[in-house]
Amino acid sequence: MTGSQKHLKGMSYAKYGYLFALPFILIFLIFTLYPTIYTFVLAFTDAHGVGNEVKFLDEPFSNFTKILTNKTFITCFKNTVKLWIMNFIPQITLAMLLTAWFTARRVTVKGQGLFKVLFYMPNIITAATIAILFNALFQYPKGPVNDIIMGIGLRDSAFYFLNSKSASQMLVAFIQFWIWYGNTMIVLISGVLGISPDIYEAADIDGANSAQIFFQITIPNLKTVLLYTLVTSLIGGLNMFDIPKLFNRGGPDNATATASVFIYDKAFTGKQLFAQAAAASIFMFIIIAACSALLFYIMRDKDAIAMEKMKKAELKARRKGASVL
Amino acid sequence: MSQKASSRKGSLAYKILQYVVCILLAFLSLFPFIVMIVNATRSSNQIQSHALSFIPSHYLMNNMKVLTTKTFHPLVGFKNSAIISICATALSVYFSTLTAYAIVAYDWKLKKGFFAVIMAIMMIPATVSSIGFYQFMYKIGLTNNFAALILPAIAAPSTVFFMRQYMIPALPMEIVQSARIDGAGEFRTFNQIVLPLCKPGMATQAIFIFVFQWNNLFMPMILLTQKEKWTMPMMVSQLSGDMYKTEYGAVYLGLLLTVLPIFVIYFLLSKYIIAGVALGGVKE
């Protein structure tokens, strides 16, 4: 009887696994894998404009050399990294500080629920709207922020934020920081709440103070979550588009243009140089894939454990199912 | 004694510092939106003379008239965004749950490899293959067609990953087994027994997918060139153009209209949304 059952499970049910995963696989092949390969192929052609004949290049890598020696692309790539660093360092610092405050077991902050709701809020609002709202707030010579600056006597005259390279960069970084610190904080808090309370109790018994507990127990135990935050933020940062594109149209003088803004402008404005945009995409793809591989490597062990557990649970369920039979 | 008193004073100062920082940050979250809401009701002249005010005025309808007589059509954008977001969310949640079920409930040869691929591509954003995607859609005539934005949602690796993690503890396989004994087909078992059990997890994912789709700018901007197909974020991007250069009141009103649905969703569901973010963060 068990033999025939095994046969049932091993043979006739396996096809449902394939069948149920089929829509995902088909759509993935058509809408993700094929376009990705197609982007790779286009990077070796002279594709430009709409309706032009596409030819492979005689020198296959000339799009890549063009892109990597293009001053604008280099500026955009540097901006992308710079803007990400300028937003990530304050973001993770503030998120850690708030996590320490909100998870402290001795002195808790009251109204935490409301604070969390408000800190997270910018993350859920349309980024395009936020970009243009901040553009409106920093208008010159008459804008709400200039009103405040002159109202409290910080400056005698209005400051032209959108015309200053460094001010524009700082503001784009600030908007990114403002959108993401609440999200990072909630992720870190849930990481801290996942740490076994026994460790904290032991530290209490040993007479450790709050700072010692935070730096010697919380942070080491949070390592995986911190790395996860770092890598996901880095990948998101390398794709930064909405805020830089709409806050100040990448300007002034490309100071806030990112790699994604460059790719969009190359492919969808002016001469529509799809092939060069594809080469720039592939360059970004390689960097992002390397970051993903790093994340995959970091998360690998834990997932293997989860898979094992899943198998054990399945086995258990099966044994139970068999005993019912 | 005095040492204790000073440490108590120190901890009081520390506590005050905590609340000051938290209240400042809360204000920082609200301030831009307060300015947006108040200025949406003020005339462009009022904003020109005093850009910052907390007292609403009575030019809301006037701003609406200015806003809608140009390129910004809130109802068109709202309808288009709603169609795309609702369809994409429904497809994504249903098929991701089905795919997760295929991974959790069945043993098939390529399962491990399939799951590894899902993990590997989860982090690669769609924007890096956008050039090939656009060219492909152009060739098969799907630019300016919502299907190009809706159908890809069926293959959502991160949602499959989440649903798999959710299903492992939440779905007792005994129930599936007994449904089999009762003679229910596998597909019917999924629809009538598994789906209801996964509702809470699906709801959490639905919120995030909907918000992501509603806010998405890059893909619609590439694919949709006809004005009557524009989504809300694309309408918004028009507000910084020359067309609305001096119409400050209308710009603020346009911004307000685009975020209104998100505000409503957020303040009704913030508890679940924040719980969902926390869950997503420890998914590894």
Boltz contact constraints between the chains, C-beta under 6 A:
constraints:
  - contact:
      token1: [A, 13]
      token2: [B, 106]
      max_distance: 6.0
  - contact:
      token1: [A, 14]
      token2: [B, 108]
      max_distance: 6.0
  - contact:
      token1: [A, 16]
      token2: [B, 106]
      max_distance: 6.0
  - contact:
      token1: [A, 16]
      token2: [B, 186]
      max_distance: 6.0
  - contact:
      token1: [A, 17]
      token2: [B, 102]
      max_distance: 6.0
  - contact:
      token1: [A, 17]
      token2: [B, 106]
      max_distance: 6.0
  - contact:
      token1: [A, 17]
      token2: [B, 108]
      max_distance: 6.0
  - contact:
      token1: [A, 18]
      token2: [B, 108]
      max_distance: 6.0
  - contact:
      token1: [A, 20]
      token2: [B, 98]
      max_distance: 6.0
  - contact:
      token1: [A, 20]
      token2: [B, 101]
      max_distance: 6.0
  - contact:
      token1: [A, 20]
      token2: [B, 102]
      max_distance: 6.0
  - contact:
      token1: [A, 21]
      token2: [B, 99]
      max_distance: 6.0
  - contact:
      token1: [A, 21]
      token2: [B, 102]
      max_distance: 6.0
  - contact:
      token1: [A, 23]
      token2: [B, 95]
      max_distance: 6.0
  - contact:
      token1: [A, 23]
      token2: [B, 154]
      max_distance: 6.0
  - contact:
      token1: [A, 24]
      token2: [B, 99]
      max_distance: 6.0
  - contact:
      token1: [A, 24]
      token2: [B, 155]
      max_distance: 6.0
  - contact:
      token1: [A, 27]
      token2: [B, 154]
      max_distance: 6.0
  - contact:
      token1: [A, 27]
      token2: [B, 155]
      max_distance: 6.0
  - contact:
      token1: [A, 28]
      token2: [B, 155]
      max_distance: 6.0
  - contact:
      token1: [A, 31]
      token2: [B, 152]
      max_distance: 6.0
  - contact:
      token1: [A, 35]
      token2: [B, 129]
      max_distance: 6.0
  - contact:
      token1: [A, 35]
      token2: [B, 132]
      max_distance: 6.0
  - contact:
      token1: [A, 35]
      token2: [B, 133]
      max_distance: 6.0
  - contact:
      token1: [A, 35]
      token2: [B, 136]
      max_distance: 6.0
  - contact:
      token1: [A, 36]
      token2: [B, 129]
      max_distance: 6.0
  - contact:
      token1: [A, 38]
      token2: [B, 132]
      max_distance: 6.0
  - contact:
      token1: [A, 38]
      token2: [B, 136]
      max_distance: 6.0
  - contact:
      token1: [A, 39]
      token2: [B, 129]
      max_distance: 6.0
  - contact:
      token1: [A, 39]
      token2: [B, 131]
      max_distance: 6.0
  - contact:
      token1: [A, 39]
      token2: [B, 132]
      max_distance: 6.0
  - contact:
      token1: [A, 42]
      token2: [B, 131]
      max_distance: 6.0
  - contact:
      token1: [A, 101]
      token2: [B, 18]
      max_distance: 6.0
  - contact:
      token1: [A, 109]
      token2: [B, 18]
      max_distance: 6.0
  - contact:
      token1: [A, 115]
      token2: [B, 22]
      max_distance: 6.0
  - contact:
      token1: [A, 116]
      token2: [B, 274]
      max_distance: 6.0
  - contact:
      token1: [A, 117]
      token2: [B, 270]
      max_distance: 6.0
  - contact:
      token1: [A, 118]
      token2: [B, 26]
      max_distance: 6.0
  - contact:
      token1: [A, 118]
      token2: [B, 29]
      max_distance: 6.0
  - contact:
      token1: [A, 120]
      token2: [B, 274]
      max_distance: 6.0
  - contact:
      token1: [A, 121]
      token2: [B, 29]
      max_distance: 6.0
  - contact:
      token1: [A, 122]
      token2: [B, 29]
      max_distance: 6.0
  - contact:
      token1: [A, 124]
      token2: [B, 211]
      max_distance: 6.0
  - contact:
      token1: [A, 124]
      token2: [B, 266]
      max_distance: 6.0
  - contact:
      token1: [A, 125]
      token2: [B, 259]
      max_distance: 6.0
  - contact:
      token1: [A, 125]
      token2: [B, 262]
      max_distance: 6.0
  - contact:
      token1: [A, 126]
      token2: [B, 215]
      max_distance: 6.0
  - contact:
      token1: [A, 126]
      token2: [B, 233]
      max_distance: 6.0
  - contact:
      token1: [A, 126]
      token2: [B, 258]
      max_distance: 6.0
  - contact:
      token1: [A, 126]
      token2: [B, 259]
      max_distance: 6.0
  - contact:
      token1: [A, 128]
      token2: [B, 217]
      max_distance: 6.0
  - contact:
      token1: [A, 128]
      token2: [B, 233]
      max_distance: 6.0
  - contact:
      token1: [A, 128]
      token2: [B, 236]
      max_distance: 6.0
  - contact:
      token1: [A, 128]
      token2: [B, 237]
      max_distance: 6.0
  - contact:
      token1: [A, 129]
      token2: [B, 236]
      max_distance: 6.0
  - contact:
      token1: [A, 129]
      token2: [B, 255]
      max_distance: 6.0
  - contact:
      token1: [A, 129]
      token2: [B, 258]
      max_distance: 6.0
  - contact:
      token1: [A, 129]
      token2: [B, 259]
      max_distance: 6.0
  - contact:
      token1: [A, 132]
      token2: [B, 236]
      max_distance: 6.0
  - contact:
      token1: [A, 132]
      token2: [B, 239]
      max_distance: 6.0
  - contact:
      token1: [A, 132]
      token2: [B, 240]
      max_distance: 6.0
  - contact:
      token1: [A, 133]
      token2: [B, 32]
      max_distance: 6.0
  - contact:
      token1: [A, 133]
      token2: [B, 36]
      max_distance: 6.0
  - contact:
      token1: [A, 133]
      token2: [B, 255]
      max_distance: 6.0
  - contact:
      token1: [A, 135]
      token2: [B, 240]
      max_distance: 6.0
  - contact:
      token1: [A, 136]
      token2: [B, 251]
      max_distance: 6.0
  - contact:
      token1: [A, 142]
      token2: [B, 48]
      max_distance: 6.0
  - contact:
      token1: [A, 142]
      token2: [B, 51]
      max_distance: 6.0
  - contact:
      token1: [A, 143]
      token2: [B, 51]
      max_distance: 6.0
  - contact:
      token1: [A, 144]
      token2: [B, 35]
      max_distance: 6.0
  - contact:
      token1: [A, 144]
      token2: [B, 51]
      max_distance: 6.0
  - contact:
      token1: [A, 144]
      token2: [B, 52]
      max_distance: 6.0
  - contact:
      token1: [A, 147]
      token2: [B, 51]
      max_distance: 6.0
  - contact:
      token1: [A, 147]
      token2: [B, 52]
      max_distance: 6.0
  - contact:
      token1: [A, 186]
      token2: [B, 274]
      max_distance: 6.0
  - contact:
      token1: [A, 186]
      token2: [B, 277]
      max_distance: 6.0
  - contact:
      token1: [A, 186]
      token2: [B, 278]
      max_distance: 6.0
  - contact:
      token1: [A, 187]
      token2: [B, 281]
      max_distance: 6.0
  - contact:
      token1: [A, 190]
      token2: [B, 278]
      max_distance: 6.0
  - contact:
      token1: [A, 190]
      token2: [B, 281]
      max_distance: 6.0
  - contact:
      token1: [A, 190]
      token2: [B, 282]
      max_distance: 6.0
  - contact:
      token1: [A, 194]
      token2: [B, 282]
      max_distance: 6.0
  - contact:
      token1: [A, 228]
      token2: [B, 284]
      max_distance: 6.0
  - contact:
      token1: [A, 235]
      token2: [B, 123]
      max_distance: 6.0
  - contact:
      token1: [A, 239]
      token2: [B, 125]
      max_distance: 6.0
  - contact:
      token1: [A, 239]
      token2: [B, 127]
      max_distance: 6.0
  - contact:
      token1: [A, 241]
      token2: [B, 218]
      max_distance: 6.0
  - contact:
      token1: [A, 242]
      token2: [B, 217]
      max_distance: 6.0
  - contact:
      token1: [A, 246]
      token2: [B, 237]
      max_distance: 6.0
  - contact:
      token1: [A, 267]
      token2: [B, 131]
      max_distance: 6.0
  - contact:
      token1: [A, 274]
      token2: [B, 131]
      max_distance: 6.0
  - contact:
      token1: [A, 277]
      token2: [B, 131]
      max_distance: 6.0
  - contact:
      token1: [A, 278]
      token2: [B, 131]
      max_distance: 6.0
  - contact:
      token1: [A, 281]
      token2: [B, 128]
      max_distance: 6.0
  - contact:
      token1: [A, 281]
      token2: [B, 131]
      max_distance: 6.0
  - contact:
      token1: [A, 284]
      token2: [B, 128]
      max_distance: 6.0
  - contact:
      token1: [A, 285]
      token2: [B, 128]
      max_distance: 6.0
  - contact:
      token1: [A, 292]
      token2: [B, 123]
      max_distance: 6.0
  - contact:
      token1: [A, 299]
      token2: [B, 284]
      max_distance: 6.0
  - contact:
      token1: [A, 302]
      token2: [B, 284]
      max_distance: 6.0
  - contact:
      token1: [A, 310]
      token2: [B, 168]
      max_distance: 6.0
  - contact:
      token1: [A, 317]
      token2: [B, 173]
      max_distance: 6.0
  - contact:
      token1: [A, 320]
      token2: [B, 174]
      max_distance: 6.0
  - contact:
      token1: [A, 321]
      token2: [B, 177]
      max_distance: 6.0
